Amino acid sequence: MTTTVTLTGTGVPFPSAERAGPGVLVSHEEVHLQFDAGRSTLMRLTQAGIGAHQLAALFLTHLHSDHVSDVVDLAHTRWVQNHLHGTGPLPVVAADGHAPGFVERALTANAYDVEVRMRHVQEHPPEVAGNWFALPARATEVWRSPCGRVGVEAVRVRHEPVEQAVGYRITTPDGVVVVSGDTRVCEEVAALSEGADVVVHEACRSTALAEFVRDTPFETIFSYHADTVALGAMAQRVGVSHLVLTHLIPEPMSPEQEAEYEAEVRRGGFTGRVSVGRDLLTVTLPRDTATDDAQTGVDR
């Protein structure tokens, strides 16, 4: 048995030709879980060989637009293909509050297309199966696969002023994967990440660029994202084996700029393995050095 972790998008709100919107695919055998759905998620999943009909669930970390802009595409494509695959509504797992209304409104985006298709081959309009959970202050199980071998816990993270932001801890027979979502370095994520095999965490070069962004809107933006130096210190303290950086702020434009991310994590004291993410970078649990990190990226 193997578990794979694939970055379906490593970008930020500013569009990039090289980086899709934020997203992480965690797969264990036939259980495929997508965490967030930024722009072009469906295309990256297709590149990874996974169709919308194969997803066991879509998990949302929070409702910043760059993390959810492809929710419509995933749900609608799954609906369009339902007469081929018979997979039914897309299960969506998220903290209760704003998420149910957002998803309900998202399904109305293609109202005319739905009307026309229902005249032809679709028997009913698109639906999602909402799994809404109370915002947990401590890690709490919010989903388990029908086979029982894959479980997902959630915890509130610190991305204020965004409400109902969470991170996830995924446990499979092969190990533990953590997906931070967007957050400052915080004790909630530290506890979630304790002893994890792979932590996929957003990264912002806020210490290195502090003077550059002072008294600009970016100073505020940087304040609710995870500083690379502090992240390295946290990952070392809780015993993370492999730290995978994503949602890179700012986008690195060269291998040298990617290497600066790792250097700053090391400056925080982290001695484990570091991967500076690029889209479709794939990590395998348990680690197989012949196939691990199948896509390019800075990895030490």
C-alpha positions as CSV (number, residue, x, y, z in Angstrom):
1,M,0.0,0.0,0.0
2,T,1.2,3.5,-0.7
3,T,-0.1,7.0,-0.1
4,T,0.8,9.9,-2.4
5,V,0.7,13.6,-1.8
6,T,0.5,15.7,-5.0
7,L,0.5,19.5,-5.1
8,T,-2.3,20.4,-7.6
9,G,-1.5,24.1,-7.2
10,T,1.2,26.2,-5.4
11,G,0.2,29.7,-6.4
12,V,-1.4,32.8,-4.9
13,P,-4.2,35.1,-5.9
14,F,-2.0,36.7,-8.6
15,P,-2.3,34.5,-11.8
16,S,0.8,32.5,-12.8
17,A,1.4,30.5,-16.0
18,E,3.4,28.0,-13.9
19,R,1.4,27.7,-10.7
20,A,-2.3,26.8,-10.4
21,G,-4.3,28.0,-7.4
22,P,-3.8,26.3,-4.1
23,G,-4.6,22.6,-3.8
24,V,-3.3,19.3,-2.5
25,L,-4.4,15.8,-3.5
26,V,-3.9,13.0,-1.0
27,S,-4.5,9.5,-2.3
28,H,-4.4,6.1,-0.6
29,E,-5.2,3.3,-3.0
30,E,-8.6,4.3,-4.5
31,V,-9.4,7.0,-1.9
32,H,-8.6,10.3,-3.5
33,L,-9.0,13.4,-1.3
34,Q,-8.7,17.0,-2.7
35,F,-7.9,19.8,-0.3
36,D,-8.9,23.2,-1.7
37,A,-9.7,23.9,-5.3
38,G,-8.0,27.0,-6.6
39,R,-7.9,28.0,-10.3
40,S,-7.0,25.2,-12.7
41,T,-7.4,22.5,-10.0
42,L,-9.4,20.3,-12.4
43,M,-6.7,20.5,-15.1
44,R,-3.9,19.6,-12.6
45,L,-6.0,16.7,-11.4
46,T,-6.4,15.6,-15.0
47,Q,-2.6,15.8,-15.5
48,A,-2.2,13.7,-12.4
49,G,-4.5,11.1,-13.8
50,I,-7.5,11.7,-11.5
51,G,-10.9,12.7,-12.8
52,A,-13.6,14.7,-10.8
53,H,-15.6,11.5,-10.6
54,Q,-12.9,9.7,-8.7
55,L,-12.8,12.1,-5.7
56,A,-14.0,10.7,-2.5
57,A,-14.3,14.2,-1.1
58,L,-13.3,17.8,-1.5
59,F,-12.1,19.5,1.7
60,L,-12.1,23.3,2.0
61,T,-9.6,25.0,4.3
62,H,-11.3,28.5,4.0
63,L,-13.2,30.6,1.6
64,H,-10.5,33.0,0.2
65,S,-11.3,33.1,-3.5
66,D,-7.9,31.7,-4.6
67,H,-8.7,28.5,-2.7
68,V,-12.2,27.9,-4.0
69,S,-12.5,29.3,-7.5
70,D,-12.5,25.8,-9.1
71,V,-15.2,24.4,-6.8
72,V,-17.8,25.2,-9.5
73,D,-15.7,23.4,-12.2
74,L,-15.2,20.3,-10.1
75,A,-18.9,20.0,-9.1
76,H,-20.2,20.8,-12.5
77,T,-17.8,18.5,-14.4
78,R,-18.7,15.7,-12.0
79,W,-22.4,16.3,-12.7
80,V,-21.9,16.4,-16.5
81,Q,-20.0,13.1,-16.4
82,N,-22.4,11.4,-14.0
83,H,-24.2,9.5,-16.7
84,L,-20.8,7.9,-17.6
85,H,-19.5,7.2,-14.1
86,G,-22.6,7.2,-11.9
87,T,-20.6,8.7,-9.0
88,G,-23.3,11.1,-7.7
89,P,-22.9,14.4,-6.0
90,L,-19.5,15.7,-5.0
91,P,-19.0,15.4,-1.2
92,V,-17.7,18.7,0.2
93,V,-16.3,18.8,3.7
94,A,-15.8,22.2,5.4
95,A,-16.3,24.1,8.6
96,D,-19.9,25.2,9.1
97,G,-20.8,28.8,8.8
98,H,-20.1,30.5,5.5
99,A,-19.3,27.3,3.5
100,P,-22.8,25.9,3.0
101,G,-24.1,29.2,1.5
102,F,-21.0,29.6,-0.7
103,V,-21.4,26.1,-2.1
104,E,-25.1,26.5,-2.7
105,R,-24.5,29.8,-4.6
106,A,-21.7,28.2,-6.6
107,L,-24.0,25.6,-8.0
108,T,-26.2,28.3,-9.5
109,A,-23.3,29.7,-11.6
110,N,-24.2,27.7,-14.7
111,A,-27.9,27.9,-14.4
112,Y,-28.6,28.2,-18.1
113,D,-26.3,25.3,-18.9
114,V,-28.0,23.2,-16.3
115,E,-31.4,24.0,-17.9
116,V,-30.3,23.1,-21.3
117,R,-28.5,19.8,-20.3
118,M,-31.6,18.7,-18.4
119,R,-33.5,18.9,-21.6
120,H,-31.1,16.4,-23.1
121,V,-29.4,13.8,-20.8
122,Q,-29.2,15.0,-17.2
123,E,-32.0,13.8,-15.0
124,H,-31.5,16.3,-12.2
125,P,-29.5,19.5,-11.4
126,P,-26.0,19.3,-10.0
127,E,-25.7,18.7,-6.3
128,V,-23.1,18.4,-3.6
129,A,-23.2,16.3,-0.5
130,G,-22.3,18.8,2.2
131,N,-20.5,17.6,5.3
132,W,-20.3,20.6,7.6
133,F,-18.6,20.4,10.9
134,A,-18.4,22.7,13.9
135,L,-15.2,24.7,14.0
136,P,-12.9,22.6,16.3
137,A,-10.4,24.2,18.8
138,R,-8.6,20.9,19.0
139,A,-8.0,18.3,16.3
140,T,-11.2,16.4,15.7
141,E,-12.1,13.7,13.2
142,V,-14.4,15.1,10.5
143,W,-14.3,12.4,7.9
144,R,-13.4,8.7,7.5
145,S,-13.4,6.6,4.3
146,P,-16.0,3.9,3.9
147,C,-13.1,1.3,4.1
148,G,-12.1,2.8,7.5
149,R,-8.4,3.1,6.6
150,V,-8.3,6.8,5.9
151,G,-9.3,9.4,8.5
152,V,-9.2,13.2,8.4
153,E,-9.0,15.5,11.4
154,A,-9.5,19.2,11.4
155,V,-8.5,22.1,13.6
156,R,-9.1,25.9,13.6
157,V,-6.0,27.8,12.3
158,R,-5.0,31.4,12.7
159,H,-5.8,33.3,9.4
160,E,-7.8,36.2,10.9
161,P,-9.6,38.2,9.8
162,V,-10.8,35.1,7.7
163,E,-13.3,33.2,9.8
164,Q,-13.7,29.4,9.9
165,A,-10.2,28.6,8.5
166,V,-9.0,25.1,9.3
167,G,-6.0,22.8,8.7
168,Y,-6.3,19.0,8.2
169,R,-4.4,15.9,9.4
170,I,-4.8,12.9,7.2
171,T,-4.0,9.5,8.6
172,T,-3.5,6.4,6.3
173,P,-1.9,3.0,6.9
174,D,1.3,4.5,5.4
175,G,1.6,7.6,7.6
176,V,0.4,11.0,8.5
177,V,0.0,14.1,6.2
178,V,-0.9,17.6,7.3
179,V,-2.3,20.3,5.1
180,S,-2.1,23.7,6.8
181,G,-4.4,25.8,4.7
182,D,-3.6,29.5,5.0
183,T,-2.4,30.4,8.5
184,R,0.2,32.2,10.6
185,V,2.6,29.8,12.3
186,C,0.5,28.9,15.4
187,E,0.2,26.3,18.2
188,E,-2.9,24.8,16.6
189,V,-0.9,23.7,13.5
190,A,2.0,22.8,15.7
191,A,-0.1,20.3,17.6
192,L,-1.7,19.1,14.3
193,S,1.8,18.5,12.8
194,E,3.4,16.7,15.8
195,G,5.2,13.7,14.5
196,A,3.8,14.0,10.9
197,D,5.5,12.3,8.0
198,V,4.7,15.1,5.6
199,V,3.5,18.6,6.4
200,V,2.3,20.7,3.4
201,H,2.4,24.2,4.7
202,E,2.0,27.7,3.1
203,A,5.1,29.8,3.2
204,C,5.7,33.5,3.2
205,R,9.1,35.3,3.2
206,S,7.9,37.9,5.7
207,T,11.1,38.2,7.7
208,A,13.3,38.5,4.6
209,L,11.1,41.1,3.0
210,A,9.9,43.0,6.0
211,E,11.7,46.2,5.1
212,F,10.6,46.0,1.5
213,V,6.9,45.8,2.4
214,R,6.8,48.1,5.4
215,D,3.9,50.6,5.3
216,T,2.4,48.9,2.2
217,P,-0.7,46.6,1.9
218,F,1.7,43.7,1.7
219,E,2.7,44.2,5.3
220,T,-0.8,43.4,6.4
221,I,-1.1,40.5,4.0
222,F,2.2,39.0,5.3
223,S,0.9,39.3,8.9
224,Y,-1.6,36.5,8.5
225,H,0.6,34.1,6.6
226,A,3.4,31.7,7.8
227,D,6.8,33.2,8.0
228,T,9.5,30.8,6.6
229,V,11.9,31.2,9.6
230,A,9.2,30.7,12.2
231,L,7.8,27.8,10.2
232,G,11.3,26.1,10.3
233,A,11.4,26.5,14.0
234,M,8.0,25.1,14.5
235,A,8.6,22.1,12.3
236,Q,11.8,21.2,14.1
237,R,10.1,21.5,17.5
238,V,7.3,19.1,16.7
239,G,9.4,16.5,14.8
240,V,8.1,16.9,11.3
241,S,10.0,14.6,8.9
242,H,9.3,16.3,5.6
243,L,8.2,19.9,5.1
244,V,6.7,20.7,1.7
245,L,6.3,24.5,1.1
246,T,3.4,25.7,-1.0
247,H,1.3,28.9,-1.6
248,L,4.6,30.6,-2.0
249,I,4.5,34.3,-1.2
250,P,6.0,35.9,-3.3
251,E,6.1,33.5,-6.2
252,P,9.8,32.4,-6.8
253,M,10.8,33.1,-10.4
254,S,14.1,31.2,-10.5
255,P,15.7,28.2,-8.8
256,E,17.8,30.6,-6.8
257,Q,14.7,32.3,-5.4
258,E,13.3,28.8,-4.6
259,A,16.5,28.0,-2.7
260,E,16.0,31.1,-0.6
261,Y,12.8,29.6,0.8
262,E,14.7,26.5,2.0
263,A,17.5,28.6,3.4
264,E,15.1,30.6,5.5
265,V,13.4,27.4,6.9
266,R,16.9,26.1,7.7
267,R,17.6,29.4,9.5
268,G,14.7,28.6,11.7
269,G,16.5,25.4,12.8
270,F,14.7,22.8,10.7
271,T,17.0,19.8,10.0
272,G,14.5,17.5,8.2
273,R,13.7,17.2,4.6
274,V,12.5,20.3,2.7
275,S,10.7,20.5,-0.7
276,V,9.9,23.9,-2.2
277,G,6.8,23.0,-4.1
278,R,6.1,23.3,-7.8
279,D,2.8,22.1,-9.3
280,L,2.5,18.3,-9.5
281,L,5.3,17.6,-7.2
282,T,4.5,14.2,-5.7
283,V,5.6,12.7,-2.5
284,T,5.1,9.0,-1.7
285,L,4.6,7.4,1.7
286,P,6.3,5.3,2.8
287,R,9.2,7.0,1.1
288,D,10.4,5.4,-2.1
289,T,13.6,7.2,-3.3
290,A,13.1,5.9,-6.8
291,T,9.7,7.6,-7.3
292,D,9.5,10.2,-4.6
293,D,9.3,13.9,-5.7
294,A,8.3,12.8,-9.2
295,Q,8.1,16.4,-10.4
296,T,10.8,19.0,-10.2
297,G,11.2,21.2,-7.2
298,V,13.9,22.2,-4.7
299,D,14.3,19.2,-2.4
300,R,16.9,18.5,0.2
